[in-house]
Amino acid sequence: MPDRELDPADELLERQLREAVMEVWLRRKPQVLERVDFIAKCVSDLENGKIEEDVIAEAIVEAHRLAGAMGSFGFHLSSEFAREIELSLEGETWRQDGVVPLIVAINGIKSELDGS
């Protein structure tokens, strides 16, 4: 299907939508960064063998929320990274694979968000 130009009314609505989403993102960004920091601390604690099961359970919930939020705001790579973290913690694959993939995922999220 060939690209077509938007009429001025549609262009205005599209711009207003982008601005509204950006406004919501700017309000939510601190909360998102807190989630990333919490998950990063949990992974660090996993690496050092100093974590309890209830904290892992909370990290799974936070990674799930992070995956949804990132996708909603257009950070699709971060959404995928957060989902990988969620699944690894949930399935306990980090016990076999180690925490390096989790650290890579966290760094990927931070890298994408640094550009926002």
C-alpha positions as CSV (number, residue, x, y, z in Angstrom):
1,M,0.0,0.0,0.0
2,P,1.6,3.3,-1.0
3,D,2.2,6.0,1.6
4,R,-0.3,8.7,1.5
5,E,-0.2,12.1,2.9
6,L,-2.3,12.9,5.9
7,D,-4.7,15.7,5.7
8,P,-4.0,18.7,8.0
9,A,-6.6,17.6,10.6
10,D,-5.0,14.1,10.8
11,E,-1.6,15.6,11.0
12,L,-2.7,17.8,13.9
13,L,-4.3,14.8,15.7
14,E,-1.2,12.7,15.2
15,R,1.0,15.5,16.6
16,Q,-1.3,15.9,19.6
17,L,-1.2,12.2,20.3
18,R,2.6,12.1,20.1
19,E,2.8,15.1,22.5
20,A,0.3,13.5,24.9
21,V,2.2,10.2,25.0
22,M,5.5,12.1,25.6
23,E,3.9,14.0,28.4
24,V,2.7,10.8,30.1
25,W,6.2,9.2,29.5
26,L,7.9,12.1,31.2
27,R,5.6,11.7,34.2
28,R,6.1,8.0,34.4
29,K,9.9,7.9,33.6
30,P,11.0,8.2,37.2
31,Q,8.8,5.2,38.2
32,V,10.1,3.2,35.3
33,L,13.7,4.0,36.2
34,E,13.0,2.9,39.8
35,R,11.8,-0.5,38.4
36,V,15.0,-0.9,36.4
37,D,17.1,0.0,39.4
38,F,15.1,-2.5,41.6
39,I,15.6,-5.3,39.1
40,A,19.3,-4.4,38.7
41,K,19.8,-4.7,42.4
42,C,18.0,-8.0,42.5
43,V,20.3,-9.3,39.8
44,S,23.3,-8.1,41.7
45,D,22.0,-9.8,44.8
46,L,21.5,-13.0,42.8
47,E,25.0,-12.8,41.5
48,N,26.3,-12.5,45.1
49,G,23.9,-15.2,46.4
50,K,22.1,-12.8,48.7
51,I,18.5,-12.8,47.7
52,E,15.3,-14.2,49.1
53,E,12.5,-15.9,47.1
54,D,10.0,-13.2,47.9
55,V,12.3,-10.6,46.4
56,I,12.7,-12.6,43.3
57,A,8.9,-12.9,43.1
58,E,8.7,-9.1,43.3
59,A,11.3,-8.7,40.6
60,I,9.3,-10.9,38.3
61,V,6.2,-8.7,38.8
62,E,8.3,-5.5,38.3
63,A,9.9,-7.0,35.1
64,H,6.4,-7.8,33.8
65,R,5.2,-4.3,34.5
66,L,8.3,-2.9,32.9
67,A,7.8,-5.0,29.8
68,G,4.3,-3.6,29.4
69,A,5.2,0.0,30.0
70,M,8.2,-0.1,27.7
71,G,6.0,-1.5,24.9
72,S,3.3,1.1,25.5
73,F,5.8,4.0,25.2
74,G,7.4,2.6,22.1
75,F,10.6,1.2,23.7
76,H,10.2,-2.2,22.0
77,L,13.7,-3.4,22.6
78,S,13.5,-2.6,26.3
79,S,10.2,-4.4,26.4
80,E,11.8,-7.5,25.0
81,F,14.7,-7.3,27.4
82,A,12.3,-6.9,30.4
83,R,10.3,-9.9,29.2
84,E,13.5,-11.9,29.0
85,I,14.3,-11.0,32.5
86,E,10.8,-11.9,33.7
87,L,11.0,-15.3,32.0
88,S,14.5,-16.0,33.3
89,L,13.5,-15.2,36.8
90,E,10.2,-17.0,36.6
91,G,11.7,-20.2,35.1
92,E,14.8,-19.9,37.2
93,T,16.9,-20.3,34.1
94,W,19.4,-17.9,35.7
95,R,20.4,-20.7,38.0
96,Q,21.8,-22.6,35.0
97,D,22.7,-19.7,32.7
98,G,24.1,-17.4,35.3
99,V,23.2,-13.7,35.6
100,V,25.2,-12.4,32.7
101,P,22.2,-12.5,30.3
102,L,20.2,-10.6,32.9
103,I,22.9,-8.0,33.2
104,V,23.1,-7.6,29.4
105,A,19.3,-7.2,29.4
106,I,19.4,-4.5,32.1
107,N,22.2,-2.7,30.3
108,G,20.1,-2.8,27.1
109,I,17.2,-1.3,28.8
110,K,19.3,1.5,30.4
111,S,20.9,2.2,27.1
112,E,17.6,2.6,25.3
113,L,16.2,4.8,28.1
114,D,19.3,7.0,28.2
115,G,18.3,8.1,24.7
116,S,14.8,9.1,25.7
